[in-house]
Structures are given as C-alpha cells and as structure tokens.
Amino acid sequence: MIFSMEGPDNTRETARAAVSAAVEKNISHIVVASCTGRSARVLREEAVKAGYGGKLVCVTHAFGFAGKGTNEMPDPERRDLENLGFQVYTATHVLSGAERGLSRVFQGAYPVEILAHALRLFGQGVKVCVEVSVMALDGGLLPCGTPIVALGGTKSGLDTAVLLSPSHAGALLETRIHQIICKPF
C-alpha cells in the first residue's frame, strides 16, 4: 500500500495494515515507534479489533532527545501502556546515538549515520522501523532470528509498516527487510 502523502493522517490505516499482515503471516511480535503513546494506542485498538494475540512493543525516543534529561513520554502514559499489555522500551537510538554527537563536533560523516541515510532512501519510516526493531531486539523484547512487524513514521504518527527480521546492533547488516507493507510515496 502506498500513501499519497506522509504523516500522521495515515496512522490508523498503517496500524490496520500492520496488524492484518501480522495476523495473516502469524507474526508473534509487533513493534511500534511512539514518543507520546498516541500511535501505540491506535495500534492496540486495531490489534484488539483484529483479535491479534501476539506481543506489542513500544519503543520511545531516548531520554535527552527533546531536551537534556527529559523524555517525551510521561511516566503515567508509560504505565498506562504497560497496563494495556505493551512492553515499553527506551534506549539510545541505534542509528544515531553517540555517532551523531561525534559528527556534530568533528563535522564528519560516520558509518552508522550513512546507513541511516541510505535507509531513508526508502522513506523516514523505513529507517525508523529498522531502528526500533534493532533497539527492541537488543533490549531483549523480541526473539532473535524471527520475523516481526514494525511501524514507524515521518515526524509524527505512523505512515510505514515493514515485515523484517532484525539483528542485534553488533550485526546490524544482517537485518533483513522482507516486505514493505505500507509507506508514503
């Protein structure tokens, strides 16, 4: 499915397409990027409607992303998502993290940032899907070597869903994208 525009207006349809693919392909885990919890809640609504019985993982922005020492997801929202059955994970972004700090100081291009830009050739959401999947795998929230469905977006909301098998960050290039379920044009 190709959306004519990127952005949050595609959130519900992206969640619906992702859950449908997960049910159809018997995928046991769905990972969603969500900074505030809104996208995660939409995913859960669609999962409940479809009778999806797998695990839901929400990966947030790292602390400090929006400002030193802060996180965009308030603690009450994190607890609410956990009470709804999500595993919520917050960690350093695998495709930027420390390298971005170095490139800002030394004005260079570093390998992980180059990989992130290459993934963006398919759209920002594809990069996000790979990133949150690898982060969740490294955090022990996904089974290793198993296909999952990941959802991400462009700036806010959801507009991309991907079927992939993530690898740990130490073997990042072993990650395999099997199918792009939906994305913007």
Phi, psi and omega in degrees: 000133178242126176273146181288336180221156176274165170118183190293342178296345181265003188302307184295315181294324177296314179298317180298315180295321180295314180295318179301315178295319180296318178294311182300321184261008179055049180272130187273347183221137172238132179246133179233137171277126179207121181275323185250345183104344183299312181295322178298319180296320178296316177302314181298318178303315180290325178295318179295314180302322184272355182071028179291127183253007181279187182268144178247128180239133177246124177250126183260170169298154177291156170301139179091352181298314182265352180168147184307127174075008183242159174230141183288337180267114179297148180305319178299323178293318177302313179296319178299316179297319177297321177293336177276359177105000178283148161264122183253129186231134177231126180203173176299139179294125186290334182258018173212282176042232185295327180299321179297322177298321178290317182294329177294322182280314188261359175058039179241175174251133184242155189305316182292322177294324177295318177299317179300317179294324177296318177296327179294344175301331177270352181125150179304321182295325178296317177301315181297317180300315178297314184298309183292331178291316178295319178300313181294323177295314178297332178277001178080017183263356179231151174284139181287138176078015183243134176297144177224170171250134179236146179236139177211185182204187180247106181073298178212159181070190182241139174214007183218137173225137186224139170264119183211164172245103181285154171245164177297157181305324180292348177227040188308322183287356174271355175298138181236127173267118182269323184201137169266112184287314176203154178193163175284158180299000000 
